Amino acid sequence: MPTPSTISKNSIIAGFHALSEPLRIKVLELLQDRELCVCELCDILKVSQSKLSFHLKTLKEAHLVCFRQEGRWIYYSLNPSQFNLLKQYLERYNNLNQILPASPCDDD
């Protein structure tokens, strides 16, 4: 049986994986203002429903979006609790500049 820390790590991994695709980022940006149905997302993004469905599935599996069905339409919205989990994870690295010496990466 998975432990809470394993579940949390898996959620973090799935969340960052989902954020690694530009189309999924666009979907999330569109959902910042309001929930949208699949047909609206397809129209705005100019993509086929099959392509969008693949990306929405990844976002659902990463718990970044919630969905509800109304008749034959499915509406998507953001899941704030998953974004908060990812934010909390990244906040653990906020004080790295105070702890570590300057990195060669700083030159990029």
HELIX and SHEET records of a PDB file:
HELIX    1   1 PRO A    4  ALA A   18  1                                  15    
HELIX    2   2 PRO A   22  LEU A   31  1                                  10    
HELIX    3   3 VAL A   38  LEU A   45  1                                   8    
HELIX    4   4 GLN A   49  GLU A   61  1                                  13    
HELIX    5   5 PRO A   80  GLU A   91  1                                  12    
HELIX    6   6 LEU A   96  ILE A   99  1                                   4    
HELIX    7   7 PRO A  104  ASP A  107  5                                   4    
SHEET    1   A 3 LEU A  36  CYS A  37  0                                        
SHEET    2   A 3 TRP A  73  LEU A  78 -1                                        
SHEET    3   A 3 VAL A  65  GLU A  70 -1                                        
END                                                                             
